[in-house]
Amino acid sequence: MPIVAQSTETTDWVSRFADEVIEESERRAPGKPVVVASGLSPSGPIHLGNLREVMTPHLVADEIRRRGHRVRHLISWDDYDRYRKVPAGVEGVDETWAEHIGKPLTSVPAPKGSPHPNWAEHFKAAMVESLAELGVEFDGISQTEQYTSGAYREQILHAMRHRGDIDAILDQYRTKKAPAKKQQKAVDEAELEAAEGSGAAAEDDGSTGSAGYFPYKPYCGNCEKDLTTVTSYDDDSTELTYSCTACGFSETVRLSEFNRGKLVWKVDWPMRWAHEGVIFEPSGVDHSSPGSSFQVGGQIVGIFGGEQPIGPMYAFVGISGMAKMSSSRGGVPTPADALKIMEPQLLRWLYARRRPNQSFKVAFDQEIQRLYDEWDRLDAKVADGSALPADVAAHSRAVGTASGALPTTPRPLPYRTLASVADITGGHTDQALRILSDLDPSNPLGSLDEARPRYDKAEAWISLHVPADQRTIVRTEPDEELLKSLDEQGRESLRLLVDGLADHWSLDGLTHHVYGVPKVQAGFPADATPKELPAEIKTAQRSFFALLYHLLVGRDTGPRLPTLLLAVGQERVRRLLGE
């Protein structure tokens, strides 16, 4: 089967796939646009694991477009799939939605209060908005519209005529059991949900019943559910009779005129590959094991006169900070959740820098600060020409597309600094601007807009994902008891710090000054390097930092001290330190 071997080289994986897809497209459909595809089921919140289904072909399509080729990225909305279960943690949804299980997603009411006409449109809308922010261009195809308009009529009739051939292919796998999977580590329920696909991989394949095998399943004309069984079918007249086990309804229809049903998943997917001429489409782990949809589809697609797409299997996308989120929300985070706290460039980079078969995590906890630091270092290396070629390529794919650059923050100050400022100021923008302007007095911010949208993302992270008991609250009065308990060395360290505040009042200056106080106390120059200092200096620095945190915020730790000092302000720092 034409599954691309995924190299372990450090060169850019997107370019390698683009090379193969262009070559394959010229062989299969010379002169026509290259077609890549994704499939999403709006059966509930479309999460960050599902986003890899879109980002993998998007990045390849964008590379092909950059090279001057015409390309279509299809997103097939599987909104004619059955409603399988009531997802947990969805606002405006209660147990009464269980009565709709078995109906098409577009026949299920939207959550209470939604402006959208049905369940599928409600969850599609959130994803469409996120994809626009991420710069993803696509052609959306509603499977409800395709099936109910009769667009697949000939393909359905063809499948029914060749049901024996399809059944023979499927039968090769029905008795085979997949090997037991070893669980590498404990994961919570929400992480397991994030690892699932749409659920279509486990759906009924139309297995042979008493009347024979039929790859088509009608939705009931009475209750709208797919709990139906085809009891007879005539190839010549296309008359089909079915009965519903949910409500007992039965009817006979002409399949050449009937539009209320769909091919079973393992036939539906390869039919679409052939119908749309798909050259490239990735698949998740749930679709790629032996006997699963992608593998079986590679044989069934030939019945429809097509070929299986090039298709890498993509790995799990984890969440850092998942336990905290799932306990409060009852579900896994979506692209919209991620884009509240990170710029689109960072989220694109996470998907671009890892090969599809490599797992990675999207951070909602403190790890997001480290990721931003890493991103900013890469940005600087790209700017000065010192970045490796593969890193340059991933950066380029993150910051823009063939259509142009994504909007960016004019002054991208360090995320951890912005988060600290947002934490300390509690949403007071005037205070935030004062502190951020003091970071570099020689080039102060003229407006908070210069630090946006990154500042807004950092502020959202503080408010949404940092627990209240971990927020920073600056003391209103000095800790007189602690100040009185200090020995002469402790009092001297505070005097040295306060005496140098005015001369070092910038982010870089305070960083140098705060780290320098313990050095000076020990008889070394303030700018002495770690190699020139005994090990006990580090111990002295830690003790000094802990003292400052206790005097300023009443805790052992907090935001980086230079940022905290700028935020508190010189006058208040002097008062809280007893000077």
N, C-alpha and C positions, 0 to 999 in steps of 0.2 A: 504494500500500500504506500502511496506517495506521502509519507510522513517525513518531514525534514529532520535530518539528524542534527541534534542541537550541540554545537561545538562548545568546548570548554576554553576556546581561545579568548584572549582579551579584546579582540577586535569587535567592532560594533555589530551586534546580532541583528539589528534592524536592516542594515545594509545587506547582510547575507541573505536574509529572507527576501528582500526586495529583488535581489539579483535572480533568485530562483523563481519568484512569482512572475516577474516580467518574462523570463524565458518560457515558463509554462504557459502563460497567457498567449504569447506569440505562436506557440505550437497549437494550442486548442482553438483560439479565436483571434486570428491575426486581423489587425486593423480595428478591433473593437476595444472599448474601454476595459481596463483591468477591473475585475469584480472581486472585492473582498467582503466578508460578511461576519456579522455577529448576530446572536440570538438572545433576547432577554424576555423573561416571563414576568409580567407585572402582577404577580400573585401576592405581593406584599412589598415592603420597602426593598428597593434594589440596592444591595449593599456593596461594600468595597471589594469583596471577592468577585461579585458579578462585573465590577468595573474592568477587571482584567480581560474579560470577554470582549470588551469594547476597545480598550487601550492597545491591546496587542495588534489587531488589524488596523486600528487607526494609525499607529506609528509607522507600520509598513506602508499603508496607503499614502501617508503624507510623504514618505521618502520617495515613493514612486511618482507622486505628483511633483515633487521638487525636481525630479529628473526630466520633467516635461511630458510625461505620459498622462493620458486621460485615465481616470480611475473613479470607480463608484464604491463607496463604503455603505453597504446595506446593513441596516439594523432591523431585523425581523422581530417585531413585537408579537410574542406568542400569547396574544390576548384572547385567542379562541381556545386556549387550554382550559381544562376543567379547573374549577376552584377546589383545591385539595383539602385545605384546612384553614382554620381561623388563626392567623399569626398572633403571637403574644405581643403585648406592649404597644398596639396600634391605637392611638387616641381616637375616640369616637366609634369604637367597635366593641360589641359585647357578644355574649354567647348566642344571641339570636341569629348572628350571621351563619351559624352552623347549618341552618335550614337551607342555605344556598349551595352547600357542598355538592359538587357534581355538575353545576351549571357552567356555561362559558364565563370567563372572567368579565366579559363585557355585559353580562346579564346580571351581575351581582351589584347591589347598591354600593355606592361610595361610602366611606366612613361619614358619620354624622358631622354636619357642618362643612363638608367639602363642597367647593364650587363646581366639581366635575361630575359628569353625568353617570359614571359608573366606577366600579372598583379599579378596572384596568387603567382608565384614563387618569384617575387620581394618582396612581403610582408612576405612570409614564411621565406625567407632567413634572414631577420633582426631578426625575432623571434627565429629561430634556433640558431643563434649566441648568443643571449641573454640567451637562456636556457642552452647552453653549459657553459657560464660564471657562471650561477647560480647552476651548478652541477646537472641539471635535466636530468636523463636518460629516454629515451622513444623510442617506436617503432612508426614511422610515417606511416600513411596510407593515400594515396591520393585517394579521392573519384572519381576524374576524371579517374585515372587508374583502380579503381575497376569497375566503371560502363562501361567504354569504352572497357575493356577487357572481359566483360561478366561474371565477377566474381559473380555478383548478379543475373544472369539470372533466376535460379530456384526460388529465392525469389520473383523476379518481377512477374513471371508467377503465383506463388502461391498467391501473393497479388491480381492479376487480377481475379483469380478463386474465391477468397473470398472477392471480392469487396463489395458484399452485406452486409457481416458481418462487414466489416470495416466502411461502410457507416452508418450502424445502430449505431455503437459506436459513431462516429463523430456527428451524428444527435442529440444525447442526449444533446450536448453542443451548437449546432448552434444557438438556440433561446435564450440561456441564456446570459444575460449581466453581465459582471464583475462589482462589486461594484465600484463606483467612488473613485478614490484615493485622499486622502487629501494631499496637498502639505504642508510639514512642514515648509519649508523656501524657500526663493528665491534662485535659482541657475542659473548660466549663461548657455548659449546654449551648451558650451563645456562640462560642468558637466553633462547635460542631455544626451549628446552623450556618455559620459563615462558610464552612467548607462544602456545604451542599450546593448542587446546581439547582435548576428550577424544579427538579423532581421529575421531569419528563423522562429521565433515563430509566426510571423504575416503573413507568406506566405500562399498562396492558399492551401487548404487541398484537392483539387480535387472535390469540392462541386458539387452536382448533376446538370447536365445540361440537355438539351433536349434529349440527347441520353443516359442518365443514368450517374451513378457515376463511375469514373475511377481514381484509385490512382496513375496513372502514367502520366507523362507529357513529350512528346518528345521535343527535340530541333529541330527547323525547318531545313530541309535539304537544304534550299536555303539561308536564312538570319541568321541562327544559333541561333535565339532567341527562348525563351520559350513561346512566345505569341501564343500558339497553343491550339486547342481544339480537343479532341478525338471525332470523330463522329460515329465510330462503332468499335466493337471488337468481334471476334469469338473465343471462348475458345478452340474449337477443332483444328482449323488450326492456331491459334494465329495471324490471320490477323488483323491488326489494321490500321484504316484510320484516318488521322488527317488533319486539315487545319490550316493555319497560318493567324492570323488576321493582322499581321504586313505587310506581303508582298503578301498575297493571295495564296501562294504555298499550294499544297495539294498532298498527296501521300498515298499509301497503302503499308505497310511493314509487314513482319512476325516478331512478337515480340520474337520468339524463335531464331532469328538470328540478331535482331536489337540492336545496342548498343549506340544509340545517344539519350538518355533521362534518366530520373531518377524518382524514387518514390517521391511523394510529401512529404514534410518535416515530417508531423505528422505520416507518415507511414514509412518513411526512417529511422528515429531514432530508433524506437522499432525493426525494422527489423535488424538493426546492433547490438542491444543489444543481440538478439538471435543468430545471425550469429557469433559474436565474443565471446559470453559467458561472457559478462561484469557483474561483481559482484558489482562494485562501480563506480558511476559517479555522480558528483554534478551537480546542475543546477542553473542558475541565476534566479532572480526574474521574468524576462520576460517569463521563461519557466515553472514557478511553480504555477501560479494562476489557479483558477478553469477553466477547459476546455482548458488549454494550453498544450503544447507539452508533458511535463513530465507526467502530470496527465492522459491525454488521452492515451499516449504511454503505461502506465501501464496496460491498457486493451487490446490494439492492439498487444502488444508483445506476448500474449498468442496464437494469430492466427499463429504466426511463431514458436510456440513450445518453447518459452523462458519465462523468468521471468524478471520483472523489477529490475534494480539494486537498491541496497541501495543508496540513494541519498539525501544528505542534500542540502537545498537551501542556496546559499551563498549571502551575503549582498553586498551592494554598497562599492566600493573603491573610496574614494574621493581624491582630490588633494589640498594640501595647497599651495597657490600661483597660482591657476589655472587662475584667471582673467588676470593676467599679461601674462601668457604663451599663453592663447588662443587668446588674442588680437594681439599678434605678429605672432603666428604660424597658427592660424585658426583651431587648432585641439587639441586633448588631448594627454598627454605624454605617451610614450611607455616604456617598460622595458629598451630599449637601452638608452633612455633619462635619466632614473633613474640611470642606471649603470655608466653614465658619471660622476655623482656627489656623488655616494655612493658605498661602497664596497658590493659585493654580500651577505656577511654575514648579513649586516644590512637590506637589502631588503628581504632576506629570513626570518629574524626574524620578520619583520612586518606582514608577512602572517602566520607565525607559532604561534605567541603568541596570536592571536585572533581566537576564534571559528568562523567557517564559517558564522554563522548567525549574527556576530558582524561586523558592518561597521568600517572602520578606514581610515585614510588619509596618503598618501605618501607626504612628504614635499619637496617642491622645493624653499621655502622661508627661512626666518631666523629660522623657526621651525626645520630645519634639524640639526642645532647646538644642540638644546635641545635633539633631538632624539639620537644623537651621545653621548651626555653626559650620557643619560639614559643607552645606550648600554654599555658604558665603565664602568659605575657603576655595571651593571649586570655582566660584565666580571670579575670584581674584586671580587664580591661576590661569583661567581662560583669558582674562584681560591682559595678563603680562606674558602670555605665550608659553607658560611652563607646564600646562596640563597635558596629560597623555592623550593620544588621538581618540581612544574609545570614550574617555571622559569628556572630551570636547564635543564628540558626537551626541552623547547623552544630554549634555548641557544645551546644545543647539536645539534638540528635540523638545526640551523642557520649556525654553523661553519663547518658542514660537512655532509656527507651522508654515507651510508653503504659502499661505495667504498673508503672512506677516507676523510681527511680534505681538505677544500678549501684553496687555496693559501691565505696567510695573510700578513699584514704589519709587518715587524720585530720589529719596534719601533712604536707602535700605539699612537702617540702623540695626545693630544686633538684636535678634528676636528676644533673647533672654533679658537684655536691658529694657526693651520695650515692655516685656511682661512684668518685670520688677517695678517699673514706673507705673504701669496700669494697676498693679497690685497695691502699691503704696498710696496712690492718689485716689483710688476708689471711684474712678469715673470723672474726676474734676479736670476738665480739659485745660483750663488755664494753668493749673499746677503742673500738669503733664508737660505743657509747652515750656514752662519755666525750667523744669529739670532737664528736659531734652536739649534745650538751648545751652545749658551749662556743660553739656558733655564735651563740646568743642567751642569754647568762647570765641575763637578766631573765625569760626564759620557757623554761627548760630542758626537754628531753624527760624525761618520767617513766619511759618505757619505749620500747624499740626498736619495739614494736608500733605506737606512734603514727606511725612513719615507714613502716610496712608497709601494703600490699604493694610500694610504690614502691621501698623500700630493697632488698627481695629481687630485684626486677627489675633494678636497677642492679648488684647483686652478681652476678647471673647473667650480665649483659652482660660484666662484667669477666672472669669465669672462662671464658666460652664464646667470646668474640669479640675479646678483646684478646690478642695474641700474648705469649708469655712474655718476649720480649726488650723489650717495651714496658711491662711492668709496673713499678711503682714500688717500689724497695727502698731504704729509708733507710739511710744509712751508719751503721756501728756505731762507727767511730772518726773523729776529725777528720782532714781532709786537711792534714797538717802542712806538706807541701811547698808546696801552694797558698797556705796562710795566710802562710808565710814570704816568698813571692814578691810579696805585695801591697805597693803603694805606700801613702803616707800617706792619699791620698784613699780608696782601697779599705778600709783599716783604719777610717777615720773613718765610712764608710757602714755598716760592721758595728756599730760602737759606737752610732751613732744608732739603728739598728734595735733592738739588744738593750736599750738604755736605755728604749725606749718600749714594750717588749712587755707589761709588766704593766698599764700604763694603757690599752692598746688590745686586750686579750685577748678579742676576739669577732670574728665574721666581718666585720662592717661596720668595726669599729675597726681590724683588721689590714689590711683593704683600703685604708683611708685612710692608715694608717701606712706600708705598704710603698711605695705610690705617692708618698708625701710625702717620703721620705728624700732622693731625688735633687734634689727641689725645694729643700729646706732647704739642702743642700750648695751649691746654686748661688745661694743668697741670697734665695730666694723663700719666701713663706709655704707651709706644707704644704697648705693648702686652696686654693691658686691654681688657677684654671681653665686649661684648655689655651689659651684665647684670650689669656691674660695671660703666657704662657710662650714663650720662643724655641724653635725647632724642635729645637735640640740637647738639650733636656731629654728628649725622647722617646728619643734615642740613649742618653743616660745611664741612663734607666730600664731599657732593654733590657739594657745591660751589667750593671747592678746585679742584675737578675733572673737573668741567666745565671750570675753569680757565686754567688748564693744556691742555685740548682739544683745547681751543681757541688759546693758545700760540703755540701749536705743529701742529695742522691741520686746524685751522681756523673755527672750528665748535663746537657745544655744546656737541656732542657725537662722538664716534668712536670706534675702537677696544679696547679691555681691556687694560687699561693703562700700566700694567707691560709688556705686549707683545709689545705695541707701543713704550715704552721707549727702550726696547731691540732692536727693529727694527731701531729706529732713531740713536742709538749709543750714548755713553756717551758724546763725544766731541760736537756733534751737539745738544744734549739735553741742555747742559750747555749754548751753544751760543743762542739757541732759548729762553731760560728762562732768558736771560740777565745777565748771570754770566761769 
